């Protein structure tokens, strides 16, 4: 989830640029895209900002090099419901909000987590990803079944992550690691008792390594929510996307895409 990105990205998100007016079909700048619903419908194409380097959400396949991923497929399904084609504009995460404000694209599809700071500056769709924090332990071997059970246990955590704070608050002794891969290695070697991370990371790992001897011992009650982001005031497009998401949720499309990438429904 994009909670853990740098403060530089948050600075962009809180409005270092003046928001361009929503609802226009673009300006004299050839790099701009139609952002209002009516202009997008007239063009027949919605331009969407994404990284293209964030597996399994937005990435290029190893074989054909095509852009794909969980966020990409959900975006394409939304566009199909709206009768639109999609043009993806790839950009680095640290510049993605600036691109939205500059009308380079009409919305962002890149696991953007909803938080109070971002809600002050942007519109958000209904969430299409719900991911609690989880305690990951060796399968069938752990006495840990709740966050309270982390007291005096050793967890492997990146010191710059939210999960380090959560583990420490629950009394864990934290072994510093650089990321998920190193945490899992220590866990599988029996050198730590658990690791705390977001559920999507765990599910993606299990999709790639289904025989890994790991399981989830407990989940947080306050999951992270990720959604499409729009420029402030672009409520007409947001509402149209929400209607499409509602239909995709009802007909099972969101669940189907979720299960393809994560082995279970992470869309609600």
Secondary structure, 3 states (H helix, E strand, C coil): CCCCCCHHHHHHHCCCCCCCCCCCCCCCCCCCCCCCHHHHHHHCEEEEEECCCECCCEEECCCCCCEECHHHHHHHHHHHHCCCEEEEEECCHHHHHHHHHCCCCCEEEEEEECCHHHHHHEEECCCCEEECEEEEEECCCCCCCCHHHHCCCEEEEECCCHHHHHHHHCCCEEEEECCHHHHHHHHHCCCCCEEEEEHHHHHHHHHHCCCCCEEEEEECCCCEEEEEEEECCCHHHHHHHHHHHHHHHHCCHHHHHHHHHHCCCCCC
